[in-house]
Amino acid sequence: ERARASGRALGLAGFETLEFSESAARRAEDRMNEEGAALLAAIPHGAMAVVLDPRGRSLTSEDFATRIQTARDSGTGALCLIIGGADGLAESLRARAQLMLAFGAATFPHQLVRVMLAEQLYRATTILSGHPYHRA
């Protein structure tokens, strides 16, 4: 909720969470492809897609905030942050992504990644608004 309030003041329209059902396909590759197709269909035209992937780039909170600011300032209509399913991400999602982001090389539970991502969104909005986001 804090990120929503801070974001509106910065010209960020708000945050929305979409959840998708896990595919019932028997093979992992088929599940990834079905889930990938559903996620791709949900990305608005002109949106910047960021996928969370252990093979992605690790960014500092400041760098993450700068990426959000650059997207906002360039007129990007939406920023879609995508967490894949238990089997991982379809190649079609990786290909669509403008950024592959990692929270380290370790694998984390889906719900924990959501919390970590929410925290980084909050930190990004506080950084962009000029407030200190942590205390030493």
C-alpha positions in Angstrom: 0.0 0.0 0.0 2.9 2.4 0.7 4.3 1.8 -2.7 0.9 2.6 -4.3 0.7 5.9 -2.5 4.3 6.8 -3.2 4.0 5.8 -6.8 1.0 7.9 -7.6 2.8 11.0 -6.4 5.6 10.1 -8.8 3.4 9.6 -11.8 3.2 5.8 -11.5 -0.4 4.8 -12.1 -0.5 2.1 -9.5 0.1 -1.5 -8.9 -2.0 -4.5 -9.9 -1.3 -8.2 -9.1 -2.6 -10.8 -11.6 -2.4 -14.5 -10.7 -2.6 -17.3 -13.2 -3.6 -20.9 -12.6 -0.9 -23.5 -13.0 -1.2 -25.5 -16.2 -2.5 -29.1 -15.9 -0.2 -30.3 -18.7 1.8 -33.4 -17.8 5.2 -32.4 -19.2 7.1 -29.5 -17.7 7.9 -28.0 -21.1 4.2 -28.0 -22.0 3.3 -26.4 -18.6 5.9 -23.6 -19.2 4.6 -22.9 -22.7 0.9 -22.8 -21.7 1.7 -20.6 -18.7 4.0 -18.4 -20.9 1.2 -18.0 -23.5 -1.2 -16.8 -20.8 1.3 -14.4 -19.3 2.2 -13.0 -22.8 -1.5 -12.4 -23.6 -1.8 -10.4 -20.4 1.0 -8.0 -21.2 -0.5 -4.7 -22.4 0.7 -3.3 -25.8 3.7 -1.0 -25.2 4.4 -2.3 -21.8 7.9 -3.0 -20.5 8.2 -6.6 -19.5 10.6 -7.6 -16.7 10.9 -11.3 -15.9 12.3 -12.6 -12.6 14.8 -15.3 -13.5 17.9 -16.7 -11.7 19.8 -16.2 -15.0 18.9 -12.5 -15.0 20.8 -9.5 -13.8 21.2 -8.6 -10.2 20.5 -4.9 -9.7 21.0 -2.6 -6.7 17.8 -0.9 -5.4 19.1 2.3 -6.9 19.6 0.7 -10.3 16.1 -0.8 -10.1 14.7 2.6 -9.3 16.5 4.1 -12.2 15.1 1.5 -14.6 11.6 2.3 -13.4 12.2 6.0 -13.8 13.6 5.6 -17.3 10.6 3.5 -18.3 8.2 6.1 -16.9 10.1 9.1 -18.5 10.1 7.4 -21.9 6.4 7.1 -21.9 6.1 3.4 -21.2 2.5 2.7 -20.5 3.0 -0.1 -18.0 5.7 -2.1 -16.3 4.9 -5.8 -16.1 6.9 -7.7 -13.5 6.6 -11.4 -14.2 7.3 -14.3 -11.9 7.2 -17.7 -13.6 5.7 -20.8 -12.4 7.3 -23.8 -10.6 8.7 -25.1 -13.8 10.3 -21.8 -14.8 9.7 -19.4 -17.7 9.0 -20.1 -21.3 11.5 -18.9 -23.8 8.8 -16.8 -25.4 8.6 -14.8 -22.1 12.3 -14.3 -21.9 12.4 -13.2 -25.6 9.6 -10.6 -24.9 11.3 -9.2 -21.8 13.3 -6.0 -21.9 15.0 -7.0 -18.6 15.7 -10.3 -16.9 16.0 -9.6 -13.2 17.5 -11.9 -10.6 17.4 -11.7 -6.8 20.6 -13.8 -6.7 21.5 -17.2 -8.1 19.4 -19.2 -5.5 15.9 -20.4 -6.2 13.2 -18.9 -4.0 9.6 -19.9 -3.4 7.1 -17.9 -5.6 5.5 -16.2 -2.6 8.8 -15.1 -1.2 9.8 -13.6 -4.5 6.5 -11.6 -4.5 7.4 -10.2 -1.1 10.9 -9.3 -2.2 9.6 -7.7 -5.4 7.0 -5.7 -3.4 9.8 -4.5 -1.1 12.0 -3.4 -4.1 9.0 -1.5 -5.6 8.5 0.3 -2.3 12.3 1.1 -2.1 12.2 2.3 -5.7 9.4 4.7 -5.1 11.1 6.1 -2.0 14.4 6.5 -3.9 12.6 8.3 -6.7 10.8 10.6 -4.3 14.1 11.5 -2.7 13.6 9.9 0.7 16.2 7.7 2.3 15.1 4.1 1.9 17.2 2.6 4.6 19.0 3.7 7.7 22.6 2.8 8.3 
